[in-house]
Structures are given as structure tokens and as C-alpha cells.
Amino acid sequence: MDYFQSYGDISVHKLMLSDKSRMEGYRRAIIKNKDYFKDKIVLDVGAGTGILSLFVMKETEAKKIISVEASPLASCLKEIVKNNDKNNRIEVIHDKIENVKLDEKVDIIISEWMGFYLLHESMLSSVLYARDNLLKGVDDRDNNNNNDSSQYRSDLKSRLYPYKGNIYIAPVTLDNLYESEINFWDDIYGFDMSTMKPHAKNFMYQNKAVQVIDPEQLLSLPETFDVIDICSVNNDDLQNITNLLHFKTIKSGNLHGFALWFDVHFDIVNKNNNDNDMIDDEEYDIYSMFDTDESVVLSTSPCIEELVTHWKQTVLFLPKVIELKQNQEFSCNFSLDVDHNNPRRYNISVDIPPSLLSQDNNKNNEDLLERVMNACNDYYDK
């Protein structure tokens, strides 16, 4: 399905609008910076149903909000804006951001560009285009302080929502899933149907690549795979991301794979402004538990059951089950590579050290791992 056509599917938007962690993350970031938004021009990249534009309209005194949406949903977006924007502060543009020409550059860019494991869908490239071409001060610094890189980044942090994303990885045990999906075939009314297990594994890889991971399934603390600074990253940086991660198990268990998740950060411009009282939602405390004095944080971590998001977690299945002991240390090299046949998705791979996988099975393991990666991509293409 065409990328932009897929976002014309109303069920996709219902799912995202029902995600309280997602919604509250952006709403908190806007409210905590409401003074900074005053009299600013705000660009909403990939506006969808326009909820972020409407939040800005309602919670701030922004001078103008430009909502850009490339999918057919833009026609509905125009009606939504008409029904809610009584002061005509929101302008809707139905086009790809790369085609948009503005009479005046914008002060702030806001966008919900994140996909599974942060980068799936690769909508970030559209945000980077908007940053480099439509944001004030990138080429023509208002204060003529181009040489002050730290000040430049600090300035961009306050004008990009979000300004940073982190990807985390942790080893996981999935005993219950394997019992229900794989070992189920060992005994059916006393009959051995284990021949079905390879097919069951392929089905599991295709249909369980994205799932909710319970904190008890984590075999170690998570490690940070990558930090993506939206203020400075470019598209070339995103073509291949590789990192060697070191883990130490916190308990014994069967290693079935690795879970990936992310968080994104929104700068709080006025660090001394204690404006929690501006948010009167009784559920605010649970959704703000990852926030710091410096940033509002939208997290997809599996560690808090109440904060399950529509992104869930992405599971990278291993070709064989590996038994791990408590306090066992090991290292794995992970890579995310843009799929050249479909640049909106990544191929995810992990190199398992020989100490965890026997040498004589390496070739079979590599072949199966490649099929697992293909299965993950098939899941994302649904």
C-alpha cells in the first residue's frame, strides 16, 4: 500500500488518538512551553487529523499554525479545522512537505514522526527537510551567531518538537509465547505434530514482531542503542546505525530475542517555570513519570504497565533459544540498515557471539535469522 494512502485509513488515526501516552506527551510539551509559543508561527509536519495543531491553537497564543498533510485525510482535516478554529489561526496545506513553499519561514516545527523502534516509516526525513528549508535561523541566523554551535543547538532544541530520540535494546525471555505458539504442537491429543513447529515459528515471527513486553520478561537492564539528535542529524546519518552493546543479566532465563523501544524528548524552555498546575488531568502524574526538569519525555518503555503505547515494543527473535545465567555478561553488535528496495523501512540484524551460539550451527542460524528479518519486514508492510 502507498505510504500516504495508508494514512487515509481512519483506523490508523483512531489508534493513535486513543494512545494516551502519545497524546499527553505532546500536550504536556505544548502546555509547559505555552509562553514560548506566543506570537510564533508553528509548522505541523504530517498533521493527520490535526490534533497537534489543535493543541497548539487551544493551549497557546501562537500567531499561526500551518498544518501540512500529504494523505487524502487532508480534506477531513480542513473540515476539522473549520469546526474548531474559530479565529482562523490554522492553515491546512494538502501536499508533501518537500513541495511546500511558504511566504515566511516558521519559528517552531512540531511533528509526530515516530514509528516502530522509532525509525520505521522513516518520516523523520520529512522533518529534517522542514528543519533545513522552512525553519527560521537555519540558514539566516537572526542573531548572527553561527559560530556559536552550542547556542545554535540550544536554540533549535526549543523549536523542534521533539528534539531528540533514544533507541533502547534489552534481551528478553518469551517462555509463555513459545509455549503457546511453538510447543503447542508437541502433543495434540497424544499425537506428535512437532513437524509443524518450523511453520509455527515462521508464523510467530511474522505476527508477533510487535507486541507488549512485560517488565518481568527483561533479562537485563536496557542499553541505549542510539541517540538521535534532531537538531543536527542528517539523512546520511540514518542510512546505517551500528552499535556494540554489552549486557549483564539480572536473572537466569531463556533468551528468545531482543526487545527494542524508544523515547523522545521535548525541551522545556523556561526551566524555572513550575507550571504543573496548568495541567489539571488527574492522570498527569502517571504520564509524566519519565519527565525531568529539562525535558518532557514520551516513552514507549515496557517498564510501566500503565503506559502501553500503540508502538508497543519490537521483538528481534533469535534463531534458537539460549539459556542464560544470572549475572552473565555478553556483547552483541546490532545494525539498522535502510532497505534500499523500500527506504521507509529498516533491516535489523544482530551478530550473536560464538560464546552464545555453537559454531557448527552458525550457517543454519544465519539463514534462519535472515528469514526472521524478512518476516519482521512482512509484519510492518501489513
N, C-alpha and C positions, 0 to 999 in steps of 0.2 A: 504494500500500500504506500502511496506517496506520503512523504513526511507531513506536509501541510494538510493534505486531505485527512490524515488520521486524526488531526486535532480539530476536525469538524465533527467528530464523534462526541455527542453530548455526554455519553457515559464517562469519557475520559475527564471531562470537566467536573462532573458530579463527584467523581472520586477525589479529585484534587481539592475541590471546595469543601469536602467533608473531612479533610485531613486537618484536624485542629492544631497539631504541632506546626504544620506548614503555615496555616493562616495566622496563628498567634505569633509566630516568629516574625513575620513581615509586619504585622500590626504593631507589635512592640517596638520594632526598629523605627517605624514611622513616628509613633507617638513620642518615643524618647528623643527624637530629633525634630519635633514639630517646629521649634523656633528656628532651626537651621533651614527648614523648607520654606519659610516665609519669603514671599516675593520671588521665589525661584521658578525656573522652567524645568519641568520634570519629564523625562522620556521613559515610557514603559515599553520595553522591548519584548515582543511576544505576549501581548496583553491578554489574549484569551477572552474570557468573559469580562475582563476589565476590573477584577476585584482589587488589584493593587492600585490602579488609578483611582478607584472609588475610595479606598482607604486614604490615599493622599488628599483627595478632594475633601473628605469628611473631617479628617483629623488635623489638617494643616491649612495654612494660608498661602499655599503655593499659588503663584500667579497664573500658571498654565500647566496643563498636563497633556502630553502628546502620547496617545495610545496607538502603537503600531502592531497590527495583527495580519499575518500573511494568509491564514487559512480562511475557508468560506465562512467561519464563525464571525468574521468581521461585520457582516450585515446584522447579526444579532447584537453584536457589541454596540453598534451605533444606536440601536433601539434601547438597549440597557442604559446607555449614557443619556439618551434623550429622556428616559423615565426618571433618572436620578440626579442629573446635573442641572439644577435649576438656574445656575449662574453662568452656564456655557463656558466653563473653565477647561473642559476636556475636549480635545480634538482627536478624532479617530482617523487613522490612515490605514487603508487596506492595501498592504504591499509588503514585500520583503524589506527588512531594514536596510539591506545593501542598496536598494533602489531609492531610498527616501532622501529627498533634498529639503532642507529647512532654510527658511529665511534668516533664522537666528539660531546659533548653537545653544545647547541646553546646559543647565547647571548641574543636574543630577540624573543619573541613569539607575533605574530600578528594573529588575527582571527576575523571574523565577525560571532559570535556565537549566536547573539541575535534573539529571536523570539517574537511573540506577547506578550505583557505585560512583556517583557524582557526574561522570563524564559520558555515560551512554546517552545518545541522541546528539551529542556534540553541538548543542545550541549555544555553547559558550563562544564559539567563533563569531556568532552574530553580535553578541555583547561586546566583544573585542573590536569588531568593526565600528560599532556605535561609539565606543570609547575613543578610538583613534580618529574618527571622522566627524562626529557630531557633538562631542563634549567640549565645552569651553576650556581654554587653557592648556590643551594638549599640545597644540602647535603654536598658539599665540598666547603665551603666559601673560595673564592680566598684570601680574606684579613684577614681570621681567626678572624672575629668579630661577631661570632654567638650570643654572649650575648648582643650585641647592637641591640635590637629589632627595635628601631626607624630608625636606619641606614639601617637595613636589609629591612624594608618595603620601605624606600625611594629608595633603590637600585632596588627593584622589581618594584616599580611604573614606573621607567624609562624603564623597559624591558618587560612589559606586555601591549599590545595594544588591547583593553582598559584595564585600571587597576581598574576601579570602575564603578558600575551601580546603578542607583536610580530608584525606582518604585514609581509613584505618583498616588493618587486617589482623585477624586473630584465628588461630586453629580451633576447630570445633569438632565435637563428637555428636553424631546423629543416630544413636542406637535405636531410638524409637522409630525413626523414619526407615532405617534399614530393616527393622523387624517387620514393619507393616508392608513395606514395598518390595523387599528382596527375599527375606527369609520366609515370608508367607508361602512361597512356592515349594518349600521343602516337604511339606506334608499336607496334602489335600485329601481329607477323608481316608488317610492311610496310604495314599498314592504319592509316589515320588515325582514331582513335577519341576524338579530343580533345573531341568533343561530350559525353563522359561526365565531363569534368573538373569542371563545376559540381556534379554529383551526388556526385562523389568528395569534393569539398571539404565538402559538407554532411555526408557520412558521417564524414569525418575530424573535423569539429567536434563531432559527436555522440559519437564513440567515443574521441577522443584528448584530451579536455579535461583528463583527469587522467593524467599519465604521469611517468616518471622523466626528469629533465633532467640531462644530463651537464654538468659544470662548463665544458667546452670550448664549450658552446652559449651561454653567457652572454656578451653583447656589452658589458656594463658591470658594475661593482660594483653590488650590490643597494642600493636605497634603502628606508628604513623608511616604510611607508605609514601605519601607525597603531600606537600603543602603548595597549593596553587594560589599565587598572589595575583589577583585580578588587576591590580594596579600596574603590573609590569610584564605579565606573561604574554607571549605571542603564540600564534598558531603553530609555528615550528617547534616550540617547546612541548606541544601537546601531541606530536606525532608518535613519539615513543617515550614512555616513562618506565624506568627500571630502578629497582632498589633491592638491596640485600637486607633482609630483616632477620633479627635474632629474637628467638622466643625462649622462655623458660616456663615450663608447665607449672600450674598451681595445684594440679591434681592428676592422678592417673586416669587413663581412659583411652578409648579407641579414636584415633584420628581419622575422620572421614573426609575432611576437606578444610577449607578456609573461608571465613565469612568476611565480606567487605562491606563497609558502610562509610558514611561521611558526615561532616558537619560544615556549616557555612557561618561566617561571622559578619556582623553589621557594626560599623563603628558607632560609638556614642560620642558625638562631637563635644558636648558640654559635659565633661566627666564629673563636674561638681553639682550638677543639677539633679537633685533627688526627686524624680517625678513619678515614682511608683504609684503615688496616689492618683495619678492621672488615668491609671488602668484599674477599673473597678470590677473586673471579672473575678469571681470567686476562685476560678481555676488558674488564675495568673501564676501562683506560686509553683505549681507543677510544671507549667510550660516554660518557666524562666529559670529552672534549676541549673541549667548549664551556663546562664549568663554570668558575665564578670563586670567589674567596674568599667572595663574598657569597651566591652562588646556585648551586643545581643547575639546569642548563639542558637541557631536552629540545628538540632542534632537528630540523626537517624540511628543513634546508638541503640543496641539491643539491651542495654543495661537497665533501662527503666521501662517496665511493662506497660505503664500507662501512656507512654509516649510513642507507641507504634505509629509509624507513618505509612503512607501509600508506597513509599520507596522500599519499605521493609529492609532486608539485607540480601546481598547477593552471595550465593554459595559457589565456591570453586571446588567441585568434587575431585577427590583423588581416585586414581585407578584401582587402588587396593586399600584395604583397611590396615592401619599401622597402630600397633599398641605402644602407648607412651606411658612412662612412669612419672610420678610426681617429682618436680624439680629437675626434670630432664631438659637439657638445653640443646637447641638445634637451630640451624640457619637455612633460609630458603631465599632464592632470588626470584622476584616477581617482575613481570613485564606487562605493560599495557601498550599495545600497538594498534594504531589506526588501521582498520580493514580497508585496503585500497579499492576493493570492489564495492564497498559501502562505507564512505567516510563518516557516516553518522554512528558507527559502532566501533568497538574495540575488540581485538583478540586478546584474551587474558591468558597468561601462561605462568607456570611456576616450575622451577627446577628443584627437584627433590634430591637432597644429598644421598650418596651411596650408603651412608650410615643408616638411613631410614628405609631405602629400597634396595633389595638384593640385586646384585649385578646381573645375574642370569635372567632376570625378568625385565631388565631395563627396556629392551626393544618393544616387548608387548606393552609395557607401561606407557611408553612414548606414543605408540599407536593409539591406545585407548584414550590417553589424555588429549590427543588431537581430536578424537571423536567427541570427547566431553566438551571441548571448546566450541566445536561446531554445534553441539546440542544447546549450549548456552546461547549462542547467537540465534539459533532457531527459536528459542523461547522469546527473545527480545523482539524478533520480527513478527510475532503473532499479532 
